[in-house]
Amino acid sequence: MNFKKAFPILLLSAFGYLVFAPSCANTSAPPGGGAKDTIPPVLLHTNPPANSTHFSGRRIQLTFDEFVKLNDALNQIYLSPPQSRRPVTVVRGKSVVMTFPQPLDSATTYHIQFGLSIQDNNEGNPFGAYSFSFSTGSELDSLSFSGYLVDAQTLLPIANASILLHTNHADTSVYKNLPNALGRTDSWGYFYLPNLKPVPYRVFAIEDPNRNHKLDDNETVAFLDSLFVPVHTITPERLAHILVDPQDTLNMLRRPVEQTLYLFKEKPKRQVLRDKVRPQPRMFFFTFNAPDAHVIDLDVQGVDSLSIVRERSFWGDTLRYWISGNHVPDTIRGTVHYLRTDSLNQLSPYEERFSLNLPREREGQSERKDTLIVELKSKGELVERQGIEFLFSNYPAVFYTDSIILRYATAGEEKVKVPFTFHKDSLDGCRYYLHAQTWIPNTEYTLVVPQNTFKDVYGFANDSLTHQVSIPDPNKFGSITVILEGGAGAYVVDLLSESRDRVVRSLHLKSGETGLFSYLADGKYAIRITEDKNGNGVWDTGNLSIGLQPERVRIYRFSGEADTIEITDKIELEQTIDLDKLFTHDIAPSIPPKTSK
């Protein structure tokens, strides 16, 4: 049989099976008697026929054996390659008609994806995931491209995103031009683009909420480092592996994958001072649009610059200032001199005036105004690594830490003082940590902070505080020891919940080092490894303009290729992770499908 003639029949049969088979199993009758219609519409003919060449019309018509309707057409139906004006799709009796408001390009193969939009008019039985191809030239392009789109940091699938293929290889093509081929991802993050030419494409993916098929500011993006040339021909055998039952997990994961794309959100590029806020009489902050803000000079009228303490957020897009001097005006006025993005997209010095009024008292405010509030936090299973956290309501300026007492009681009721260290958080001047010289398992510690141990920039002191934390018995919990082999540099090792939506613990390790996840309750866990190239201890996103991919992330596979491992009965596990193997491993089979809501 000629493949050109057989292809539409095969496509219809394959997609029809996926949707029709489950529907036919429904034999329930509605109230009032009579069998419920569970038979989907039947496609009688199309005009023009599927896979036609030399097409010169302005509309496509699909005719069925019964009255039909469209469901979620905006998201389900699209044309590839797209036009600047979206085709108009309507129902006329038993037909679905698509009209092209613009002339079609010459010698071009077009692919229309109807998805699951076509249903019968009475019961809403879906016709099936249907697509339609035709060419305005003398031949039909017959190559294809398939793969996965995942979140670059979590590796979870990205559904309903757009895959864009450009034959224009300019860096600006994804911003300015419509793609030469368009596809969408399913709930597994899987995509399949048919009817491609044997030419080099630049490959992008975007979530594209406005459906303009271009990358806009603040949209997420993925891209391939190199040009992609399709090589796989659309054949019945290949389609059989692609068009599988969505409920068949095993075969869904076996679908052919040529590339995996990693979606990320770039940090903003244009630098400008976005906001100026004064939440407290002695504190104000500036919020910038882009990270790594550079303030050249800050002048506050009537305030000695030596009495101003500056704090920088982790990414450098927020700068917080505390005034520790004796005098603070009711209205803080001044100028900030910083590097701002100009009309040529270059950073240049810019001076901006600001005026910040005394903040109004918060409604319902019940805290004593003459007291420095100190909140103490700790978790017994984490205190050995994290210590006891001190969170101050205002910037602390005076410390008498010698008066702090950390102790525990022996079996004979003897109280033993424990030496400790006390240090500030690297980014937040209102956050400090206390670490004991040693923490003894199965022991309760008491922390005593006397009155007037701290004073803030207002001159207010703390009330007396007492805090207790119990160190659990490690023999009552499980643990996982992680040994890193191969690779190079630093890595972030995250222990995740079974669903991978919560970080339970984190370790910062270098190649060749060993780390321990202790005090683990019974349950299933996953391990995520992030390649920390710059050693800052966090995952860094990518930058399309300079061709920088986000830092690579992988989910470690335990024995039997399982993505999770179960901790039961206080088990102690040891896992040796080959980093070289891990980061060359295809992540696609480890993708958990998103559950429908």
KALIN-V698489 format. One record per backbone hydrogen bond with DSSP energy under -0.5 kcal/mol. CO is the residue of the C=O (numbers start at 0). NH is the residue of the N-H. E is the energy in kcal/mol with one decimal. If there is no record, write none. Layout:
((CO:NH:E) (CO:NH:E))
This chain:
((1:4:-0.5) (1:5:-2.2) (2:6:-2.7) (4:8:-0.6) (5:9:-2.6) (6:10:-2.8) (7:11:-2.5) (8:12:-2.5) (9:13:-2.7) (10:14:-2.4) (11:15:-2.6) (12:16:-2.1) (13:17:-1.4) (14:18:-1.5) (15:19:-3.2) (16:20:-1.7) (18:22:-1.2) (19:23:-2.4) (20:24:-0.6) (21:24:-0.8) (22:25:-1.8) (24:26:-0.9) (27:35:-0.7) (29:32:-1.3) (33:29:-0.7) (35:37:-0.6) (37:39:-0.5) (41:43:-0.6) (41:64:-1.5) (44:62:-2.6) (46:60:-2.0) (48:51:-1.2) (51:134:-2.5) (57:99:-3.0) (59:97:-2.8) (60:46:-2.5) (61:95:-2.5) (62:43:-2.7) (62:44:-1.3) (66:120:-2.5) (68:118:-2.4) (71:74:-0.6) (71:75:-2.1) (72:76:-2.4) (77:112:-2.6) (79:110:-3.1) (83:85:-0.5) (86:88:-0.6) (87:98:-2.9) (89:96:-2.8) (91:93:-0.6) (91:94:-1.5) (92:67:-1.3) (93:63:-2.8) (94:91:-2.8) (94:96:-0.5) (95:61:-2.7) (96:89:-2.5) (97:59:-2.7) (98:87:-2.3) (98:100:-0.7) (104:107:-0.6) (107:109:-0.5) (107:135:-2.4) (109:133:-2.1) (110:79:-2.5) (110:112:-0.5) (111:113:-0.6) (111:131:-2.7) (112:77:-1.8) (113:116:-1.9) (114:129:-1.8) (116:70:-2.2) (116:118:-0.5) (117:126:-3.3) (117:127:-0.5) (118:68:-2.6) (119:123:-1.0) (124:40:-0.5) (124:119:-2.0) (127:129:-0.9) (129:113:-2.6) (129:114:-0.9) (131:111:-3.8) (132:50:-3.5) (132:51:-0.6) (133:109:-3.2) (134:54:-2.6) (135:106:-0.6) (136:53:-3.1) (138:140:-0.5) (141:233:-2.9) (142:195:-2.7) (143:231:-0.6) (144:192:-3.2) (145:257:-1.8) (145:258:-1.1) (146:190:-2.5) (147:260:-3.1) (148:157:-2.1) (149:262:-3.2) (150:154:-2.4) (155:150:-2.9) (156:158:-0.6) (160:184:-1.7) (161:163:-0.5) (161:205:-2.3) (162:182:-1.7) (163:203:-2.6) (164:179:-2.9) (164:180:-1.1) (165:201:-2.9) (166:168:-0.7) (169:172:-1.6) (171:174:-1.0) (171:175:-2.0) (172:176:-2.5) (173:214:-2.8) (180:164:-2.2) (182:162:-2.6) (184:159:-1.6) (185:188:-2.1) (186:593:-1.0) (188:148:-2.2) (189:185:-2.1) (190:146:-1.8) (191:193:-0.6) (192:144:-1.7) (195:142:-1.8) (196:198:-1.6) (198:229:-0.6) (200:227:-2.9) (201:165:-2.5) (202:223:-1.7) (203:163:-2.8) (204:221:-1.9) (205:161:-3.1) (207:210:-1.4) (213:215:-0.6) (215:218:-1.7) (219:206:-0.7) (220:263:-2.5) (221:204:-2.0) (227:200:-2.7) (227:229:-0.5) (230:232:-0.5) (231:143:-1.9) (232:234:-0.8) (234:238:-2.6) (235:239:-1.9) (236:240:-0.8) (237:240:-0.8) (237:241:-1.1) (238:242:-3.4) (241:243:-1.7) (244:247:-2.2) (246:248:-1.4) (247:251:-2.3) (248:252:-2.0) (249:253:-0.5) (251:254:-0.9) (258:147:-1.7) (260:149:-2.5) (260:262:-0.6) (262:151:-2.9) (263:220:-3.0) (263:265:-0.5) (269:271:-0.5) (270:340:-2.5) (271:273:-0.8) (271:288:-2.4) (274:286:-2.5) (276:284:-2.8) (279:282:-1.2) (281:322:-2.5) (282:279:-1.3) (283:320:-3.2) (284:276:-2.4) (285:287:-0.5) (285:318:-2.4) (286:273:-2.0) (286:274:-1.9) (292:294:-0.6) (293:295:-0.7) (293:338:-1.9) (296:336:-3.2) (297:299:-0.5) (298:300:-0.5) (298:334:-2.0) (299:302:-1.8) (303:306:-1.9) (304:307:-1.3) (306:308:-0.6) (306:323:-3.4) (308:321:-2.6) (310:319:-2.8) (312:315:-0.8) (314:291:-2.5) (315:292:-2.7) (316:287:-3.5) (317:312:-2.4) (318:285:-2.6) (319:310:-2.9) (320:283:-2.0) (321:308:-3.1) (321:323:-0.6) (329:331:-0.5) (330:332:-0.7) (331:355:-2.9) (332:300:-2.8) (333:353:-2.6) (334:298:-2.6) (335:337:-0.6) (335:351:-2.4) (336:295:-2.4) (336:296:-1.9) (337:339:-0.6) (337:349:-2.3) (339:347:-2.7) (341:344:-2.0) (345:341:-2.9) (345:347:-0.5) (347:339:-2.7) (349:337:-2.6) (351:335:-2.9) (353:333:-2.1) (354:356:-0.5) (355:331:-2.8) (361:364:-1.7) (367:370:-1.2) (369:460:-0.6) (370:372:-0.7) (371:462:-0.5) (372:392:-2.4) (374:390:-2.7) (376:388:-3.0) (378:381:-1.5) (378:382:-1.8) (381:384:-1.2) (381:385:-3.0) (382:386:-1.8) (386:388:-0.5) (387:433:-2.4) (388:376:-2.1) (388:390:-0.5) (389:391:-0.6) (389:431:-2.5) (390:374:-2.7) (394:456:-1.6) (397:454:-1.9) (399:402:-1.8) (400:403:-1.5) (404:447:-3.1) (405:417:-3.3) (406:445:-3.1) (407:415:-3.4) (409:412:-2.2) (413:409:-2.8) (413:415:-0.6) (414:416:-0.5) (415:407:-1.7) (418:436:-2.9) (420:434:-2.3) (422:432:-2.7) (426:428:-0.6) (427:424:-0.6) (427:430:-1.6) (428:395:-0.5) (429:391:-3.0) (430:424:-3.0) (431:389:-3.1) (432:422:-2.3) (433:387:-2.5) (434:420:-2.5) (438:440:-0.5) (439:442:-0.6) (442:470:-3.4) (443:408:-0.6) (444:468:-2.1) (445:406:-2.3) (445:447:-0.5) (446:448:-0.5) (446:466:-2.6) (447:404:-2.3) (447:449:-0.6) (448:464:-3.0) (449:452:-1.1) (452:399:-2.0) (453:461:-1.2) (454:396:-3.2) (454:397:-2.3) (455:458:-2.0) (459:455:-2.4) (460:371:-2.1) (461:451:-2.0) (464:448:-3.0) (466:446:-3.7) (468:444:-3.3) (469:471:-0.6) (470:441:-0.9) (470:442:-0.8) (471:441:-1.1) (471:473:-0.7) (472:475:-2.2) (473:476:-1.6) (477:519:-2.6) (478:572:-2.9) (479:516:-2.9) (480:574:-3.3) (481:483:-0.5) (481:514:-2.8) (482:576:-3.2) (483:511:-0.8) (484:578:-2.9) (488:510:-2.1) (489:531:-1.5) (490:492:-0.6) (490:508:-2.2) (491:493:-0.7) (491:529:-2.6) (492:506:-2.4) (493:495:-0.6) (493:527:-2.7) (494:503:-3.2) (494:504:-1.2) (495:525:-1.8) (496:499:-1.8) (501:496:-2.1) (501:503:-0.6) (504:494:-2.8) (506:492:-3.1) (506:508:-0.6) (508:490:-3.0) (509:512:-2.5) (512:483:-2.4) (514:481:-3.1) (515:517:-0.7) (516:479:-2.3) (518:520:-0.5) (519:477:-2.7) (522:566:-3.4) (523:497:-0.7) (524:564:-2.4) (525:495:-3.4) (526:555:-2.8) (527:493:-3.0) (528:553:-2.2) (529:491:-2.3) (529:531:-0.9) (530:532:-1.4) (531:489:-0.6) (531:534:-1.0) (539:550:-2.4) (542:545:-0.6) (542:547:-2.8) (543:546:-1.3) (546:548:-0.6) (547:542:-2.8) (551:530:-2.8) (553:528:-3.0) (553:555:-0.5) (555:557:-0.5) (557:560:-1.4) (558:561:-0.6) (561:557:-3.0) (564:524:-2.7) (565:567:-0.6) (566:522:-1.8) (567:570:-1.2) (570:478:-1.9) (570:572:-0.6) (572:480:-2.9) (574:482:-2.7) (574:576:-0.6) (575:577:-0.6) (576:484:-2.7) (576:578:-1.0) (577:581:-2.5) (578:582:-2.3) (580:583:-0.9) (580:584:-0.5) (581:584:-0.9) (586:589:-2.0) (587:590:-2.1) (589:591:-0.5) (591:156:-0.6))
